[in-house]
Amino acid sequence: MTKMKIAIQGELGAYSHIAAVSLYKDCEIRTCTTFEETFKQAYKDSNCKIVIPIENSLAGRVADIHYLLPKYKLQIHGEHFQTVEHNLLSKRDANIDDIKFVRSHAQAIGQCQNLIIKKNFKPIISADTAGSAKDLAEGSDKSIAAIASELSAKIYNLKILKKNIEDEQGNVTRFLIMGKNIEQPEYKSSKKFITSCIFRVKSEPSALYKCLGGFATNQVNLTKLESFSVKNTFDQANFYLDLEGHIEQPGVKKALEELGFHTETLDILGVYEASIFRQK
């Protein structure tokens, strides 16, 4: 049986890697340097899916993703909420007193300020957490530590100096599972669904108000609405929207029809089962 192919941004040991193996136990991981390279993997190969972060409970949205969604128009097949637990990693022969520098992604550095300030570490910003661990393993300087996952420590044979060093507990990243093929689940009243779309409003007064009116009149709950600029301009904006419900439900269908009437473009990105994390 052919293994599921999953593309992620970052090196092995990244939180995207952890999310991917949580979803697909026995899969082939393809690591990519950039988010766009990750999208291209699935765009070119319909047998490949991507597991991509879209937002973090502390840091907010992952900005690059919103511009790639309308460009490649991959379909969302599902969502996954992954707990993020940062660890301070070092060379096997180092101890906490040897550390003078700490390397990681900017968000991880920002989320572990208490320890960094307390120990007076000098931060080094890197492209991703797991990449920082890999660089540390390949180097010889034991004055440098990395902030990364426990899986990174295992993969790159590093020592965990301190576990769970994040300033705030409950750090969670929401991931989207995406692919080129449309995979829309059948509607069942016993299950909860999310429908996601991207739209661009018409350039006229009260355009957004008109777009959203259909959701109110049809009692459709929106769980997320975010704007981002169109290309290199401040004149127009695209909107990313998540709503509770399935496109086959009458209320959702009517609300989306009304939305389409007041927009220049409307792309349904996917209909998928809501994660059980949302029920917490």
N, C-alpha and C positions, 0 to 999 in steps of 0.2 A: 504494500500500500504506500502511495506517495505521501511524503510528509507535507504538512501545511507549511507554506512559505510565508514568513512574517518579516516585513521590513521595519526597522526602527531607526530613529535618529540617535546617534551616540554609539559608544563602544559597548561591548559585552559587560554586563554588570550595571548598566544604566537602569533607572527606574522604569523606563520603557521596556527593557528586557524583562524585568521582574513582572510587569503587567502582562507582557506577551506570554510568558510561560505559566502564569496564573490562569490565563484564558485557554491556552493550547499547550497541554502538557508535553507533547512530543512534536515539536515544530522545528523547522529550519529557520534560524535567525539570520537575517541579512542586515548588517550594520551599515549606516549611511552617515556621511559627514554633516549634511545639512537636511533641513526639513524638506526642501524642494527635491533633493535627490531621493528622499524617502517616497514622496508622492509620485515621482517618475517611475519608481519600481513597480507600483501597482498600476499605473497608467499604461505602462508598456506590457505588463504581464497580468492577464486576467486571473491567473491562478495564484497571484500573490496578494496578500492583504497587508495593511499597515496598522500599527498600533501607535497612535500619535497623541501627545498631550494637548489639551485645548485650554485648560484652566487649572489654577491651583488655589486652594482655600485661603492661603496667605498672600501669595504674590499676584493673584488675579489671572487675567487671560494671557495665553501665549500668543503674542501679537502676530508673529509671522503666519500662523495657521489661517487666520481670517482672510489673508490675501491669497493663499493657496487654494482655499476651498472653491471659490468661483472660477479660478484659473483651470483647475484640473477636473472639477465636478465629479469627484469620486463619490460613491454612495456610502452613507453611514450604515453599517450592519449592526452596530451595538455600541454600548458604552461600558466603561469599567472604572471604578473608583479605587485608586491605589494609595494606601497609607505610605507616607514618606518618612523614613527614619534615617537620619544622618548619623554617620559615625566618623570618628577621627582615626585615620589609618596612617601607619608609618612603616618604614623598613623593619624587617624582622629583628635587627640588632639595635634598634633605637628605643628610647624611652621618652616620656613626656618632657623631661628636662632638656633633651637634645633639640626640641622643636623650636624653630625661630620663624618659619614661614608656613603658611597653609594655602594649599592650592585647591580651587574648585570652581564650579559655575557661579556666576554672580548671584543668582538667587539663593544658592546654598550658603554662600558666604554671608549674605544678608540675613539668613534665617538662623545663623549660629553666632551672632554677635556677642552674646554674653561670655562665651568661652574665649573667643578671639580677643576681646578687650581684657578679660581677666588675666590671660596668659601673655598679653602684648604680642600676639602673633602678627606678622605682616602678611596681608592677603595677596595671593597671586590669582588673577582671574583667568579661567580656562573656558573652553568651549562647552564642556560637560563634566559631570561628576565622575563618571566611570573613566573618561579619558584622562582625568587628573590622576586617578589611581594607577592607570596603565603607565603614564609618564613617570610616576613615582617609582614603580616597580622596575622600569627600564633604566632609571638613573642610579647614581651612587651616593647622592647627598642625603644623609640621614637627618639633616636639620629641617627638611621639608616634610610636611604631613599633607594628607589629602582628606577632604570631606567627601564621603561617598557611601554607598550601600554596603551592607554586610556581604552581599553576593560579590561585590567588587573585591573585597578583601580575600574571599575564597578563590576567585578566579586568578588574581594576580599575586597570590601568596604574600599578602601583607598582614601586619599585625593590627588588631583593633586596640587602640589606646584607650578610647572612651566610646561607649555606645550612647545612642539617642541624645546627641548634643544640641539638638534644635532648641531654640528659645521657647517655642510654644509647642505643646503636644496637640495632636489632632490635625497634623499637616497632611492634607489629602490632595492628590492630583486626579482630575477627571481625564480619562483617555477615551478616544473614539477609535473604534475598529472600522476600517474603511476598505473598500475595494472597488474595482471597475464595474462589476456586475451588480445589477439590482437584486437585492434579496429582501423582499418585503414580507414580514410575517402575516399570517392570516389573523384577522381580528377575532378576538375572543373576549367576551365581557368579563371573564374572570381574571384577566391580566391587564397590567398597566403599560401604556405605550408612550413613547416620545416621538414627535414629528419635528424635524429640523428643516429650516429653509434659509435661503439668503434672498433678499429683495432690495430693489432700488426704487425709491419713491419718485413720483413725478415732481418736476420743479414747479410747484404751485402752492399757494397759501393753504395751510392746514392739511398738507398732504399726509403727514404721519398720523395725525389725528383720525383722518378718514380711513387710513389703512388699518388702524387698530380697533376701530369701532365695531367691526364684524365679530371680533373675539369677545367683546363685551356683550353684544346682543345675543350671541349664541352660547354664552357662558363657558367659554374655552379659556382655561388658565394658562398664562404664559409663565414659564419658569426662567427664561432668559431672553433679553433683548439688548443687543449691543450694536453700536454704530462704528464704522470705520470708513475713512475717506476713500474716494474713488480715484485710483491712480495718483497722479501728482496734482491734486486740486483740493481746494477747500470749498468748492461750490456745491458738490454733491456728496452724498454718503450712501454706502451700502449698509444694510442691517442684517445681522445674524439673529435668528429667532428659534427658540425651543418652546414647544407647547406640549401640554399634557393631552394625549389622545392619539387616536389612529385616524389616518386619512379617510378610512371607510365609514367612520362615524358621521352621521348627518350634520351635527353641529360643527365639527371640524371641517367637513367638506364645504359647508356654506361660508364659514369664516375665511377659508382659503380662497374661495371664489371671489368674495368681496375684496380680499387683499389683492388678488390679481387684477381686479378692475382699476385699482388706484395706484398700481406700480408700473414702472417701465420694464423691469425684469423681475421674474420670480422663479427661483430654482428650488425644487424640493430635494434636499440632500439625503433624506432617508426617513424611514419609519421603522422603529425598532423597540424592543421590549425595554422598559425602564429598569435600571439596575435596582436590586433589592436594597442597595445602600440608601436610596431615596426614602425608604420606609423607616429609617432610623430617626 
